[in-house]
Amino acid sequence: MSPGRRLVLAVLTPGAILGLWFVLGAGLLYAALGEDERASVVAALAPLVDSHGMLVVLWWFLAAAGLGLLARRLHAAYVEAPARLADATRVLAGDAAGPDVTPQGSPGTRVLAEAVNALAGQRRALEQDMARLVADASRDVAVQRDQLAALMAELAQSVVVLNLEGRILLYNARARGLFRRLSPAPGGAGGAELIGLGRSIHAVIDRALIDHAREGIEARIARGDARASARFVTTTPLGHLIQVSLAPVRAGADQTAAINGFVLLLDDITEEYEAQSRQDRRWLDLSEASRASFASMQAALDMLDYPDLDPADRERFQAVVRDEVGAMSARLTALAATASQDMKTRWPLQDMLGADLVAAAAQRIAAETGRRVATDAVDGDIWLSVDSFALIKALAFLAARLVEAVGEPDLALRLAPAGGRAHLDLAWSGTGAPGRRLTGWQTSPMQAGDAPSPLSVRDVVERHGGELWLEHARDGAGACFRFLLPVAAGVAPEVPAPGESRPAYYDFDLFAASAQSRESDDQPLGEIAYTVFDTETTGLDPAGGDEILQIGATRIVNGRLLASECFDQLVDPERSIPEAGIAVHGIRPEMVRGKPRLAAVLPAFHAFAAETVLVGHNVAFDLRFLTLKADATGVRFDQPVLDTLLLGGVVHPGEDNHSLEAMAARLGVAVAGRHTALGDALATAEIFLKLLPLLRQRGILTLGQARAAAQTSYYARLRY
């Protein structure tokens, strides 16, 4: 029975009892009288009933109303208040950080509430002391773990750590970027459905490949190779080629310790492979064409050996030789040009401190020319975006030519800012080296010692998107080659997820969570991976044509809210958005114009929620929208579902309000971004985590028990 019905029953019961008492009393008195007495009483009362009967009814009504009001107050003081006190006490028992109990009801209940608050305060103090002691004891371990996680996060290579089941325990920002490129999902969700703590790597890499690599490593370890590792290449649905290096993780520092996981180093070698394939194709084409040319020339030369060949035929065969030689020369020139272009684009530009670049270039020039290079005029705060190898080679090449042309010039390298870019000067004293020779040095292939290069200095400059020119000193005592180079723009930081200043990409506790898979209903609630989601819609009638405008979701893994692993996607509803709805969710038509349609978003959300239990607040409403789209999109959400609305009714049966705001206030959860899909999903996730200990107090430990208990809630009768 709902709390509202119980209150109505409590208010009406006194009136009903009073009426029943009056009727039964009158009936008993009437039954106790004799026939004559009954006739006399009826004769005496009949006129009074006609004239004053309403007074009796009015008396009963007023008495019933007064007793009902009294019952209402007694119900509030002795039924509702103790129930609320019990619910709030359970919250404090499960979470010491929960809100204090509000004293209300009878004097005894108020005193009891104050006592509960006092006990909760003592518990908080004890927990704080215990937390401080635990923090002191585990500080070294935490520091080492955080340092390891920070190191992995900052690595320039994509790194993923797995347990033996293939579940992801750690990944760095570079891996997140790589998986975003591998994802076919729309922008707001790209990559989040592929990589995340607790997710299976087998969504990207076939299980058989990893098992095969693992077997190879174990076989090498069995033969005594303690540093065994494996490498393989795999493809993705979008056609990327991923090179994977796999190394084991041991449970201890001892090389004989058992393997409990693996480290994967991932490289997207698609462009490198395609470049190599193009180069191979060009060499193969050149070989085939050259073979045909040689055959033609050989045949022509054989014919030219005949002494009696007439002049016309001789001229024709000589023309064949000339044409084939010309064709071969053109093919070789084209191949050299493409090879040069490949070399110009092969290496990416890297950020480098300008002073370090100048120091390295000065050292290289001194080694090749024997001349000291002055570096006094260098701005030490400039960061450059350069191909340092090619640029240093170009500077050394120009310096070597200057030494040959000028004799013994005083060389200097200077670096200064230049309006958002930087000037790097190779300066020298003296008046040698005429301008024509200087221009030739810029465009001719570079050569240092016996190591030729198809690139020119001009190619290197163009590779940087820069400029190069010759600039003479005003006093005529020297000149310089001035390079205009790009400065490092810096890497744009990833936008942190709401609620966290730094995303958390690791959970080493999942090493211990690699238990064998079990039936979902038997799984403990604290060990399940959840996807907590919410939708914003054009209206409240799923069957009447309303559509989804936004889907937001986050994940809970190992009892931990992963606020950095979110799904947040606006959806083009392909219909108008009512103004009444805009006032609630704030999504205007221009915000969804051009966004992906639901047919593209639902598969991505389905992948994001794969192998998890769905959680939502009043989730039946959201599921109704998803179910209605199942036939059109082919996407069905058939995993288990938990509803915080129903679970709230289970843990707090005395409360009559289980709205998101009311539950958040009861459980001490701060709600931010209300009526945005992701904001509501995050609030629901925090509420769900607060409900877990309360469910444990009621003996609800597994998913099956939670689902069964939820169906006993009054709100389980709601249908959409």
C-alpha positions in Angstrom: 0.0 0.0 0.0 1.4 3.4 -0.9 2.1 6.0 1.8 -0.7 8.2 0.5 -3.3 5.4 0.8 -2.2 4.6 4.3 -2.7 8.2 5.3 -6.2 8.4 3.8 -7.1 5.2 5.6 -5.8 6.6 8.9 -7.9 9.8 8.5 -11.1 8.1 7.5 -11.0 5.2 10.0 -12.0 7.3 13.2 -15.1 8.6 11.4 -16.0 5.1 10.2 -15.5 3.7 13.7 -17.6 6.4 15.3 -20.5 5.8 12.8 -20.2 2.1 13.3 -20.3 2.6 17.1 -23.4 4.7 16.8 -25.2 2.3 14.5 -24.2 -0.8 16.5 -25.2 1.0 19.8 -28.6 1.9 18.4 -29.1 -1.6 17.1 -28.2 -3.3 20.4 -30.5 -0.9 22.3 -33.3 -1.5 19.9 -32.8 -5.3 20.2 -32.9 -5.1 24.0 -36.3 -3.4 24.1 -39.6 -5.2 24.1 -42.3 -4.8 21.5 -44.2 -2.0 23.3 -41.0 -0.2 24.3 -39.7 -0.3 20.7 -43.1 1.1 19.5 -42.9 3.8 22.1 -39.3 4.7 21.2 -40.0 4.7 17.5 -43.1 6.9 18.1 -41.0 9.3 20.2 -38.0 9.5 17.9 -39.7 9.5 14.5 -40.8 13.1 14.7 -37.3 14.0 16.0 -35.6 12.3 13.1 -37.7 14.2 10.7 -37.0 17.5 12.4 -33.5 17.1 14.0 -32.0 14.1 12.2 -29.5 16.3 10.4 -28.1 17.4 13.8 -27.1 13.8 14.4 -25.4 13.6 11.0 -23.8 17.0 11.5 -22.6 15.9 14.9 -21.1 12.7 13.4 -19.5 14.7 10.6 -17.9 17.2 12.9 -16.8 14.5 15.3 -15.4 12.4 12.4 -13.5 15.4 11.0 -12.0 16.2 14.4 -11.0 12.7 15.0 -9.6 12.5 11.4 -7.5 15.6 12.0 -6.3 14.1 15.3 -5.5 10.8 13.5 -3.6 12.8 10.8 -1.5 14.4 13.5 -0.9 11.2 15.3 -0.1 9.4 12.0 2.4 12.1 11.2 4.0 12.0 14.7 3.9 8.3 15.4 3.9 6.6 12.0 5.5 8.9 9.3 8.1 10.5 11.5 9.5 7.2 12.8 9.5 5.8 9.3 11.4 8.8 8.0 13.7 8.6 11.0 14.4 4.9 10.2 15.0 5.7 6.5 17.4 8.5 7.3 19.2 6.4 9.9 19.7 3.7 7.3 21.2 6.3 5.0 23.6 7.4 7.7 24.4 3.8 8.5 25.4 3.2 4.9 27.0 6.5 4.3 28.5 8.6 7.1 28.6 11.5 4.8 24.9 11.5 4.3 22.7 14.4 5.5 21.8 14.6 9.2 18.4 13.4 10.3 15.8 16.2 10.6 14.1 16.0 14.0 10.3 15.8 13.6 7.3 14.0 15.0 6.7 13.3 18.7 9.1 14.5 21.4 10.5 11.1 21.8 11.2 10.8 18.1 12.9 14.2 18.1 15.1 13.2 21.0 15.9 9.9 19.1 16.8 11.9 16.0 19.2 14.1 17.9 20.8 11.0 19.4 21.2 9.5 15.9 22.8 12.7 14.6 25.2 12.7 17.6 26.1 9.1 16.8 26.6 9.9 13.1 28.9 12.8 14.1 31.0 10.5 16.2 31.1 8.0 13.4 32.3 10.6 11.0 35.0 11.7 13.3 36.1 8.0 13.8 36.1 7.4 10.0 38.1 10.6 9.4 40.7 9.4 11.9 40.7 5.9 10.4 40.9 7.4 6.9 43.9 9.5 8.0 45.6 6.5 9.4 44.9 4.5 6.3 46.1 7.3 4.1 49.3 7.6 6.0 49.9 3.9 5.8 49.2 3.7 2.0 50.7 7.0 0.9 53.8 5.4 -0.5 51.8 2.9 -2.4 49.4 5.5 -3.7 52.3 7.8 -4.8 54.0 4.9 -6.7 50.7 4.0 -8.3 49.9 7.6 -9.3 53.4 8.1 -10.7 53.0 5.0 -12.8 49.6 6.1 -14.0 51.0 9.6 -14.7 53.9 8.1 -16.6 51.6 6.0 -18.7 49.2 8.8 -19.3 52.0 11.1 -20.7 53.6 8.5 -22.9 53.7 9.3 -26.6 52.7 5.8 -27.5 49.3 4.2 -27.1 49.3 1.9 -24.1 46.6 -0.4 -22.8 47.0 -2.8 -19.8 44.7 -5.9 -19.7 43.9 -8.6 -17.2 43.9 -12.2 -18.3 40.2 -11.9 -19.4 41.1 -9.1 -21.8 39.5 -6.4 -19.6 41.1 -3.0 -19.8 42.7 -1.9 -16.5 44.6 1.1 -17.7 44.9 3.2 -20.9 46.6 6.5 -21.6 45.4 9.6 -23.4 47.2 8.5 -26.6 45.3 5.2 -26.7 42.0 7.1 -26.2 42.8 9.2 -29.2 43.7 6.2 -31.3 40.5 4.4 -30.4 38.6 7.6 -31.3 40.0 7.4 -34.8 39.1 3.7 -35.0 35.5 4.3 -34.0 32.6 4.6 -36.5 30.4 6.3 -33.9 29.3 10.0 -34.1 31.5 12.6 -32.7 30.0 12.9 -29.2 30.5 9.2 -28.6 33.4 8.3 -30.8 35.8 5.8 -29.2 33.9 5.7 -25.8 32.2 2.5 -26.9 35.6 0.8 -27.7 37.9 1.8 -24.8 37.1 2.1 -21.1 38.0 0.6 -17.8 36.6 -2.9 -17.5 35.7 -3.1 -21.2 36.9 -6.0 -23.3 39.7 -5.3 -25.7 38.2 -8.0 -28.0 35.8 -5.4 -29.3 38.8 -4.1 -31.3 41.3 -7.0 -31.4 40.2 -10.5 -32.1 40.5 -12.8 -29.1 42.2 -15.5 -31.2 45.1 -13.1 -32.0 45.7 -12.3 -28.3 45.4 -15.9 -27.3 47.9 -16.9 -30.0 50.3 -14.3 -28.8 49.8 -15.3 -25.2 50.5 -19.0 -26.0 53.7 -18.0 -27.8 54.9 -15.9 -24.8 54.1 -18.7 -22.4 56.0 -21.2 -24.6 59.0 -18.9 -24.7 58.9 -18.4 -20.9 58.7 -22.2 -20.5 61.9 -22.4 -22.6 63.6 -20.0 -20.2 63.1 -16.7 -22.0 62.0 -14.5 -19.1 61.6 -11.4 -21.3 59.3 -12.9 -23.9 57.0 -10.7 -25.8 55.0 -10.9 -29.0 54.0 -8.7 -31.9 51.3 -8.9 -34.5 49.3 -6.7 -36.9 45.5 -6.6 -37.0 42.9 -4.7 -39.0 39.8 -2.8 -37.7 36.3 -2.5 -39.3 37.3 0.9 -40.7 40.3 -0.6 -42.4 43.1 0.6 -40.1 46.2 -1.5 -39.7 47.2 -1.7 -36.0 50.5 -3.0 -35.0 50.3 -4.6 -31.5 53.3 -5.3 -29.2 52.2 -7.5 -26.3 54.2 -8.1 -23.1 53.2 -10.0 -19.9 52.5 -8.4 -16.5 53.6 -10.5 -13.6 52.0 -10.5 -10.1 55.3 -9.8 -8.5 58.8 -8.6 -9.2 60.2 -12.1 -9.4 60.5 -13.4 -13.0 58.9 -16.6 -12.0 55.8 -14.9 -10.6 52.5 -15.8 -12.3 51.3 -13.7 -15.2 48.1 -11.8 -14.3 47.8 -9.5 -17.3 49.4 -8.0 -20.4 50.6 -4.6 -21.7 49.7 -3.7 -25.2 51.6 -1.0 -27.2 49.4 0.0 -30.2 50.5 1.8 -33.3 48.3 2.8 -36.2 50.6 1.9 -39.2 48.0 2.5 -41.9 49.6 5.5 -43.4 53.1 4.0 -43.1 51.9 0.8 -44.8 50.1 2.7 -47.5 53.2 4.8 -48.2 55.4 1.7 -48.3 52.9 0.0 -50.6 52.9 3.0 -53.0 56.7 3.0 -53.0 56.7 -0.8 -53.7 54.2 -0.3 -56.5 56.4 2.4 -58.1 59.5 0.2 -57.9 57.5 -2.7 -59.4 56.2 -0.5 -62.2 59.7 0.8 -62.9 61.1 -2.7 -63.0 58.4 -4.0 -65.4 58.6 -0.9 -67.6 62.4 -1.0 -67.6 62.4 -4.7 -68.5 60.2 -3.9 -71.5 62.4 -1.0 -72.5 65.6 -3.1 -72.3 63.9 -5.8 -74.4 63.0 -3.2 -77.0 66.4 -1.6 -77.0 68.1 -5.1 -77.2 66.0 -6.0 -80.2 66.8 -2.7 -81.9 70.5 -3.0 -81.2 70.5 -6.6 -82.6 69.0 -5.3 -85.8 71.5 -2.4 -86.0 74.3 -5.0 -86.1 73.2 -6.1 -89.5 75.6 -4.5 -92.0 73.1 -4.5 -94.9 70.4 -2.7 -93.0 69.0 0.0 -95.2 69.2 3.7 -93.9 65.5 4.0 -93.2 65.4 0.9 -91.0 68.6 1.9 -89.3 67.1 5.3 -88.5 63.9 3.6 -87.2 65.8 1.3 -84.9 68.0 4.1 -83.6 64.8 6.1 -82.9 63.5 3.1 -80.8 66.7 3.2 -78.7 66.4 7.0 -78.3 62.7 6.8 -77.3 63.2 4.0 -74.8 66.2 5.8 -73.2 64.1 8.9 -73.0 61.2 7.1 -71.4 63.5 5.4 -68.9 65.0 8.7 -68.0 61.6 10.3 -67.5 60.5 7.3 -65.3 63.6 7.6 -63.2 63.1 11.4 -62.8 59.5 10.9 -61.7 60.5 8.2 -59.2 63.2 10.5 -57.8 60.7 13.3 -57.4 58.2 11.1 -55.6 60.9 9.6 -53.4 61.9 13.1 -52.5 58.3 14.1 -51.7 58.0 11.0 -49.5 61.1 11.9 -47.6 59.8 15.4 -47.0 56.5 14.1 -45.5 57.8 11.0 -43.8 58.7 12.5 -40.4 56.2 14.5 -38.4 57.2 17.8 -36.9 58.0 17.6 -33.2 58.0 20.3 -30.5 61.5 21.2 -29.5 63.1 23.9 -27.3 64.8 26.3 -29.7 67.9 26.5 -27.5 68.4 22.7 -27.7 68.0 22.8 -31.5 70.6 25.5 -31.8 73.0 23.7 -29.4 72.7 20.5 -31.4 73.2 22.3 -34.7 76.3 24.2 -33.4 77.7 20.9 -32.3 77.1 19.3 -35.7 78.6 22.2 -37.6 81.7 22.2 -35.4 82.1 18.5 -36.0 81.8 18.8 -39.8 83.7 22.1 -40.4 86.0 22.5 -37.4 84.7 26.0 -36.9 83.2 27.1 -33.6 79.7 28.5 -33.8 78.6 31.3 -31.5 75.2 30.9 -29.9 75.0 34.0 -27.7 71.9 35.5 -29.3 69.4 32.8 -28.6 66.0 33.3 -27.0 65.8 30.4 -24.5 62.0 30.6 -24.2 61.1 29.8 -27.8 59.7 26.3 -28.6 59.8 25.3 -32.3 57.8 22.8 -34.2 60.5 21.2 -36.4 61.9 18.1 -38.1 65.1 18.6 -36.1 67.1 16.0 -38.0 66.5 17.6 -41.4 66.9 21.1 -40.2 70.2 20.5 -38.5 71.4 18.7 -41.6 70.4 21.8 -43.7 72.3 24.1 -41.3 75.4 21.9 -41.4 75.2 21.7 -45.2 75.1 25.5 -45.6 77.8 26.1 -43.0 80.1 23.6 -44.8 79.6 25.4 -48.1 80.3 28.8 -46.5 83.5 27.5 -45.0 84.6 26.3 -48.4 83.6 29.6 -50.1 84.6 32.2 -47.6 87.6 30.6 -46.0 87.5 31.0 -42.2 84.3 32.9 -41.4 83.0 33.5 -37.9 79.8 31.5 -37.7 76.9 32.2 -35.4 73.4 30.9 -34.8 70.7 33.3 -33.6 67.1 32.6 -32.6 64.5 35.3 -32.0 60.7 35.6 -32.1 59.1 37.0 -35.2 55.4 37.8 -34.8 54.1 34.4 -33.9 56.9 32.6 -35.7 60.7 32.5 -35.1 63.8 33.6 -37.0 66.7 31.2 -37.0 69.8 32.8 -38.5 73.0 31.1 -39.7 75.3 34.2 -39.8 78.8 34.6 -40.9 81.4 37.4 -41.3 83.2 38.3 -44.5 82.2 39.2 -48.0 82.7 36.0 -50.0 80.2 33.6 -51.5 78.4 35.6 -54.3 74.7 35.6 -54.4 74.3 33.2 -57.3 76.2 30.5 -55.4 74.2 31.1 -52.3 71.0 30.5 -54.3 72.4 27.3 -55.7 73.1 26.0 -52.3 69.5 26.4 -51.3 68.1 24.4 -54.2 70.8 21.7 -54.8 70.6 18.3 -53.1 72.3 18.4 -49.7 75.4 16.3 -49.1 77.4 16.0 -45.9 80.5 13.9 -46.3 79.7 10.8 -48.3 76.0 10.8 -47.3 74.0 12.3 -50.2 70.3 13.3 -49.8 67.7 13.9 -52.4 66.4 16.8 -50.4 67.5 20.4 -50.8 67.6 23.1 -48.1 64.6 24.6 -49.8 62.8 21.3 -49.5 63.5 21.3 -45.8 62.1 24.8 -45.4 59.0 24.0 -47.4 58.6 20.9 -45.2 58.2 23.3 -42.3 55.9 25.7 -44.1 58.5 28.3 -43.6 60.7 30.7 -45.7 64.4 31.2 -46.3 66.2 34.2 -47.6 69.6 35.8 -47.6 70.1 39.0 -45.5 73.2 41.2 -45.5 74.4 43.1 -42.5 74.0 46.9 -42.8 77.7 47.5 -42.4 78.5 45.0 -45.2 80.7 42.9 -42.9 78.6 39.8 -43.1 75.3 38.2 -43.9 73.1 35.4 -42.8 70.7 32.8 -44.0 67.4 33.5 -42.2 65.0 30.7 -41.6 61.4 31.6 -40.8 60.1 28.7 -38.7 56.8 27.7 -37.0 56.8 27.9 -33.2 55.2 25.1 -31.2 51.5 25.6 -30.9 51.2 23.3 -27.9 48.8 20.3 -27.6 45.2 21.2 -26.9 44.3 19.5 -23.6 41.4 17.1 -23.7 38.3 18.5 -22.1 38.0 16.8 -18.8 34.8 15.1 -18.0 32.3 16.8 -15.6 33.3 16.4 -12.0 36.9 15.6 -12.5 39.8 17.9 -13.1 41.9 15.0 -14.5 40.3 12.0 -16.1 41.1 8.7 -14.5 42.2 6.1 -16.9 43.2 3.3 -14.6 41.8 0.9 -12.1 44.4 -1.6 -11.0 41.8 -3.2 -8.6 40.4 -4.8 -11.7 43.4 -7.2 -11.6 41.6 -8.8 -8.6 38.2 -8.6 -10.3 39.1 -11.1 -13.0 36.8 -13.8 -11.6 35.1 -16.3 -13.8 32.0 -15.1 -15.5 28.7 -16.0 -13.8 25.1 -15.8 -14.5 24.1 -12.1 -14.3 21.4 -12.5 -11.6 23.9 -14.2 -9.3 26.5 -11.4 -9.6 27.0 -9.2 -6.5 25.8 -5.7 -7.1 29.2 -4.2 -6.3 31.0 -6.2 -8.9 28.8 -5.5 -11.9 29.6 -3.0 -14.7 26.7 -0.5 -15.2 25.8 2.0 -17.8 23.7 4.8 -16.2 21.9 6.7 -18.8 19.2 9.3 -19.5 17.4 10.8 -22.5 15.9 14.2 -23.3 12.9 14.0 -25.6 10.6 16.2 -27.5 7.7 15.2 -25.3 6.3 12.6 -22.9 4.4 10.4 -25.4 6.7 7.9 -27.0 3.9 6.2 -28.9 2.5 9.5 -30.0 5.4 10.6 -32.1 7.8 12.2 -29.6 11.4 11.6 -30.4 14.8 11.4 -28.5 16.8 14.7 -28.6 19.8 13.7 -26.5 21.3 10.6 -24.9 23.7 10.9 -22.0 25.4 8.1 -20.2 28.3 7.3 -17.9 29.7 4.0 -16.5 30.2 2.4 -13.1 32.8 -0.2 -12.9 34.0 -2.0 -9.8 31.8 0.2 -7.6 33.5 3.3 -9.1 31.8 6.1 -11.1 33.9 6.7 -14.2 32.9 10.2 -14.9 35.6 10.5 -17.6 34.0 7.8 -19.7 30.8 9.4 -21.0 28.5 9.2 -23.9 26.9 12.6 -24.7 25.2 13.0 -28.1 22.6 15.4 -29.4 20.2 13.7 -31.9 18.4 15.3 -34.8 14.7 14.3 -34.0 13.6 15.0 -37.6 10.6 16.8 -36.2 9.8 20.1 -34.5 10.6 20.7 -30.8 7.7 22.1 -28.7 8.4 25.3 -27.0 7.2 23.9 -23.7 9.9 21.2 -23.9 12.6 23.8 -24.7 11.8 25.6 -21.5 12.7 22.3 -19.6 15.7 20.8 -21.4 17.0 23.9 -23.2 17.6 22.1 -26.5 16.6 24.4 -29.4 16.2 23.3 -33.0 19.4 25.0 -34.1 21.3 22.9 -31.6 20.3 19.6 -33.2 20.3 20.7 -36.8 22.9 18.7 -38.6 23.5 16.3 -35.7 23.4 12.5 -36.3 20.0 10.9 -36.5 18.9 8.3 -34.0 19.6 5.4 -36.5 23.3 6.4 -36.3 23.4 7.1 -32.6 21.6 4.1 -31.2 24.2 1.5 -32.5 27.0 3.6 -30.9 25.1 3.8 -27.6 24.4 0.1 -27.8 28.1 -0.6 -28.2 28.8 1.8 -25.3 26.4 -0.1 -23.1 27.5 -3.6 -24.2 28.1 -6.1 -21.4 26.7 -3.9 -18.7 23.5 -3.5 -16.7 21.4 -0.5 -17.7 20.5 1.9 -14.9 18.2 4.9 -15.1 15.7 6.9 -13.0 12.2 6.1 -14.1 14.0 4.2 -16.8 10.8 2.6 -18.1 10.1 5.9 -19.9 13.5 6.0 -21.6 13.3 2.3 -22.5 10.0 2.8 -24.1 11.6 5.2 -26.6 14.4 2.7 -27.3 12.0 -0.2 -27.7 9.8 1.6 -30.2 12.9 2.2 -32.4 14.1 -1.4 -32.2 12.5 -2.5 -35.5 13.5 0.6 -37.4 17.2 0.6 -36.3 17.7 -3.1 -35.6 19.2 -2.3 -32.2 17.7 -4.0 -29.2 18.7 -3.5 -25.6 18.2 -6.8 -24.0 20.5 -6.6 -21.0 19.2 -6.4 -17.4 17.8 -3.1 -16.2 17.7 -1.4 -12.7 15.6 1.6 -11.9 16.6 4.0 -9.1 13.0 5.1 -8.8 11.9 1.6 -7.9 15.0 0.9 -5.7 14.3 4.2 -3.9 10.8 2.8 -3.0 12.5 -0.4 -1.7 15.0 1.3 0.6 12.7 4.1 1.7 9.1 2.7 1.7 7.9 5.4 4.1 8.7 8.2 1.6 6.1 9.3 -0.8 8.4 11.3 -3.1 11.1 9.5 -5.1 11.8 12.1 -7.7 15.5 12.6 -8.7 15.7 15.8 -6.7 14.1 14.3 -3.6 16.3 11.2 -3.6 19.4 13.3 -4.2 18.5 15.5 -1.2 17.9 12.5 1.0 21.1 10.8 0.0 23.3 13.9 0.0 23.9 14.0 -3.8 24.6 17.4 -5.4 22.7 17.6 -8.7 24.4 19.6 -11.5 23.2 20.0 -15.1 19.6 19.0 -14.3 17.5 18.2 -17.3 20.5 17.6 -19.5 20.9 13.9 -20.4 24.5 13.6 -19.2 23.8 15.7 -16.1 20.9 13.6 -15.0 22.8 10.4 -15.8 25.7 11.5 -13.6 23.3 12.4 -10.8 21.5 9.1 -11.2 24.8 7.2 -11.0 25.7 8.9 -7.8 22.3 8.1 -6.3 22.7 4.5 -7.4 26.0 4.2 -5.7 24.4 5.6 -2.5 21.6 3.0 -2.8 23.9 0.0 -2.9 24.9 -0.1 0.8 21.2 0.5 1.7 20.2 -2.4 -0.4 22.9 -4.5 1.4 21.3 -3.6 4.7 18.1 -5.1 3.5 19.8 -8.3 2.4 19.6 -7.4 -1.3 23.1 -8.4 -2.5 22.8 -9.7 -6.0 21.4 -8.4 -9.3 18.6 -10.9 -9.2 17.6 -9.9 -5.7 17.6 -6.2 -6.7 15.4 -6.8 -9.8 13.0 -8.9 -7.8 12.8 -6.4 -5.0 12.2 -3.5 -7.4 9.1 -5.2 -8.8 7.5 -5.1 -5.4 7.7 -1.3 -5.4 4.5 0.6 -5.9 6.1 2.5 -8.9 6.7 -0.7 -10.7 3.0 -0.4 -11.9 3.8 2.6 -14.0 3.5 1.9 -17.7 4.4 4.0 -20.8 
